[in-house]
Amino acid sequence: MHNSTDEIPFEQRQLIFKTLVEAQDNGMAVAASRSRIARQFSITEEQVKAIEREGSDEQWPPLG
């Protein structure tokens, strides 16, 4: 498994980001939410962190 998010389609990255933000908004700890999302979408936690940064920087929904 690669740590790059290049092979993950844009729409999928946005869905991952939205799911992550919603988990955290519902009270899940940041580390736990990253781990759960990584398992749910079969990606690495490093990829989750990269998507989290990208989504935050770009103000993806549900932020923007």
Number of C-alpha atoms within 10 A of each C-alpha: 7 10 14 13 17 10 9 13 10 12 9 12 23 19 17 21 26 18 16 23 21 14 18 16 11 9 9 15 11 14 11 12 20 24 16 17 19 19 12 11 13 10 18 19 18 16 20 24 16 17 23 21 13 16 21 16 9 11 11 16 13 14 11 8
